[in-house]
């Protein structure tokens, strides 16, 4: 992969969160990307069930090699690296007041999709950079999980499946959260660097992530098994 095409997304406001930091993060990361030789397209998504369901149309147009989705979680205290998307949706209103079509995202779809990225190694890498991070097996029941499921579903149908990742971020300290804008941006840069390095490796199982990260992956996998 000579010049990776990366799609970054964040969400707009939704009930209870009038200012969504994931939108700011996706836009700022696309603007400030030192040492990254590739194409980045940042999109701010309306927090709406219908809009998220239509995102595969955008993927068909852009044909990204990497998709990194950011979303805020009011309960998160760290960067939360999501391993999986589940085939379920809460009957909860979106930013337009609409509800999902049902409790299953795809009634005939698999119960779960997993990212191909080494989530535990990524979390370990962030920690070595002094950034708080954990892995998670559930992206929730709202639009974050809904988008992640559609993205992973689309990716698996491609001849050369892109890498897809969802990261939950905590609220900013300016709004009572645990992290500053600078910390959030630093973490997002490291996530971008890690994921694109992994994607560019000829053999993903032997991606150049360093001995410390490999040890972290083994330790986290053993703990989560």
C-alpha positions in Angstrom: 0.0 0.0 0.0 1.9 3.1 -1.2 -0.5 5.8 -0.1 -3.2 4.6 2.3 -6.6 6.1 2.0 -8.0 6.8 5.5 -11.5 7.7 6.4 -12.0 9.3 9.8 -15.4 9.9 11.3 -16.9 11.6 14.3 -20.5 12.2 15.3 -22.4 15.4 15.7 -24.6 16.3 18.7 -27.2 14.0 20.1 -29.6 14.2 23.0 -27.6 14.9 26.2 -24.4 15.8 24.3 -24.8 19.2 22.6 -21.1 19.4 21.8 -19.6 16.1 20.6 -15.8 16.1 20.9 -15.5 13.2 18.4 -16.4 15.7 15.6 -13.7 18.1 16.7 -11.2 15.2 17.0 -11.8 13.8 13.5 -11.5 17.2 11.9 -8.4 18.2 13.8 -6.6 14.9 13.2 -7.2 15.3 9.5 -5.7 18.8 9.6 -2.7 18.0 11.8 -1.0 14.8 10.7 2.8 15.1 10.7 4.8 12.3 9.0 1.7 10.8 7.5 2.0 10.1 3.7 -1.5 9.3 2.7 -5.0 10.6 2.0 -7.3 11.4 4.8 -11.0 12.2 4.5 -12.7 13.4 7.7 -16.5 13.2 7.9 -18.8 14.4 10.7 -21.9 12.1 10.8 -25.3 13.2 11.9 -26.2 11.0 14.9 -29.1 9.4 13.1 -30.0 5.8 12.5 -30.9 6.3 8.9 -27.7 8.2 8.1 -25.5 5.6 9.7 -27.2 2.8 7.8 -26.4 4.6 4.5 -22.7 5.0 5.2 -21.7 2.0 3.0 -22.6 4.1 0.0 -19.9 6.5 1.0 -17.5 3.7 1.5 -18.2 2.5 -2.1 -17.2 5.9 -3.4 -14.1 6.5 -1.3 -12.8 2.9 -1.2 -10.7 3.5 2.0 -7.9 1.2 3.1 -8.6 2.2 6.7 -11.6 3.4 8.6 -11.3 4.9 12.1 -14.5 5.9 13.8 -14.6 8.0 16.9 -17.5 8.4 19.3 -17.9 9.9 22.7 -19.0 7.9 25.8 -20.0 9.8 28.8 -18.9 6.8 31.0 -15.5 6.4 29.4 -12.5 7.6 31.4 -9.9 6.4 28.9 -9.5 5.7 25.2 -11.7 2.6 24.7 -10.6 0.4 21.8 -13.7 -1.5 20.6 -13.0 -5.1 19.6 -16.5 -5.9 18.3 -19.8 -4.7 17.0 -23.0 -6.6 18.0 -26.2 -7.1 16.0 -28.4 -5.2 18.4 -29.8 -1.7 18.7 -31.5 0.1 21.6 -34.9 1.6 20.9 -33.5 5.0 21.7 -34.2 8.3 19.9 -31.5 9.8 17.6 -30.8 13.4 17.0 -33.9 13.7 14.9 -36.1 11.9 17.4 -36.3 8.8 15.2 -36.0 5.2 16.4 -34.1 2.2 14.8 -36.2 -0.2 12.7 -35.9 -2.9 15.4 -33.8 -4.4 18.1 -31.5 -6.2 15.6 -29.4 -4.2 13.1 -29.8 -6.9 10.5 -32.4 -9.6 11.4 -30.6 -12.1 9.3 -27.0 -11.0 10.1 -24.3 -12.5 12.3 -24.5 -11.8 16.0 -21.1 -10.1 16.0 -18.3 -8.8 13.9 -14.8 -8.4 15.2 -12.1 -5.9 14.0 -9.0 -7.5 12.4 -6.8 -5.0 14.3 -4.9 -6.1 17.4 -6.9 -4.1 19.9 -4.9 -5.1 22.9 -1.6 -4.2 21.2 -3.0 -0.8 20.3 -4.1 -0.2 23.9 -0.7 -1.3 25.1 1.0 1.1 22.7 -1.1 4.0 23.9 -0.1 3.2 27.5 3.6 3.2 26.6 2.9 6.8 25.3 1.5 7.8 28.7 -2.1 7.7 27.4 -4.9 5.9 29.3 -6.4 3.1 27.2 -8.4 -0.1 27.6 -10.0 -2.6 25.3 -13.8 -3.3 25.2 -15.9 -6.1 23.8 -19.1 -4.0 23.5 -19.5 -0.7 21.7 -22.9 -0.3 23.3 -26.4 -0.3 21.8 -26.6 3.2 20.3 -25.3 4.8 17.1 -21.6 3.9 17.8 -22.3 0.2 17.7 -24.8 0.6 14.8 -22.2 2.4 12.6 -19.4 -0.1 13.6 -21.6 -3.1 12.6 -22.4 -1.6 9.2 -18.8 -0.7 8.6 -17.4 -4.2 9.5 -20.2 -5.8 7.5 -19.3 -3.8 4.4 -15.6 -4.4 4.9 -15.9 -8.2 4.9 -17.6 -8.1 1.5 -14.7 -6.4 -0.2 -12.0 -8.2 -2.3 -9.4 -6.5 -0.2 -11.1 -5.8 3.1 -10.2 -2.5 4.7 -9.2 -2.3 8.4 -12.0 -0.9 10.5 -11.8 0.4 14.1 -14.1 2.1 16.5 -12.7 4.1 19.4 -14.7 5.6 22.2 -13.3 8.7 23.7 -14.1 10.3 27.1 -15.6 13.8 27.5 -13.1 16.6 27.5 -11.9 18.1 30.8 -13.4 21.5 29.8 -16.8 19.8 30.2 -16.1 17.7 33.3 -14.3 14.9 31.6 -10.9 13.3 32.4 -8.8 14.4 29.3 -7.7 17.6 27.7 -7.9 18.5 24.0 -4.1 18.0 23.7 -4.2 14.5 25.2 -7.1 13.6 23.0 -5.3 14.7 19.9 -2.1 13.0 20.9 -4.0 9.7 21.4 -5.7 10.0 18.1 -2.4 10.6 16.3 -0.9 7.5 17.9 -4.0 5.5 16.9 -3.7 6.7 13.3 0.0 5.9 13.2 -0.5 2.4 14.7 -3.4 1.5 12.5 -1.8 2.7 9.2 1.5 1.0 10.1 -0.4 -2.2 10.7 -2.4 -1.8 7.4 0.8 -1.2 5.4 2.6 -4.3 6.6 2.7 -7.0 4.0 2.0 -9.6 6.6 -0.5 -8.2 9.2 0.5 -10.9 11.7 4.0 -9.5 11.6 3.3 -5.8 11.6 6.1 -3.6 12.7 4.7 -2.6 16.1 7.8 -3.4 18.2 8.6 -5.9 20.9 6.8 -4.0 23.7 3.6 -3.9 21.7 3.9 -7.6 20.9 4.3 -8.4 24.6 1.3 -6.2 25.4 -0.8 -8.0 22.8 0.1 -11.4 24.3 -0.6 -10.3 27.8 -3.9 -8.7 27.0 -5.1 -11.6 25.0 -4.3 -14.0 27.8 -6.2 -11.7 30.3 -9.2 -11.4 28.0 -9.5 -15.1 27.0 
